[in-house]
């Protein structure tokens, strides 16, 4: 059936909805930040005020 909606809770591409990339422009101390995330746990550390994205 053309144009049918994906199953509830599933993204339209059939993926699992996990984040694979984060891109920020002009976010606090960063002019541009482009991160590719790996499967599993990704950890962001930094001093207070540096604008950790998550």
C-alpha positions, 0 to 999 in steps of 0.5 A: 500500500503506497503512503502507509504510515510506519508501525507505531514507535518506528522511524519511517526508514525502518531503523531503530531510532538511535542517534548516529550524528549530532551537528550543532552550529553556534552552540555556546562556546562552539561555532560548529560541532559535528560528531559521529556517534558509535553504537552503544554509550557515548560520553561527553565531558568538559569543564563547566561553561564549555557547552557540552551538547548533552 
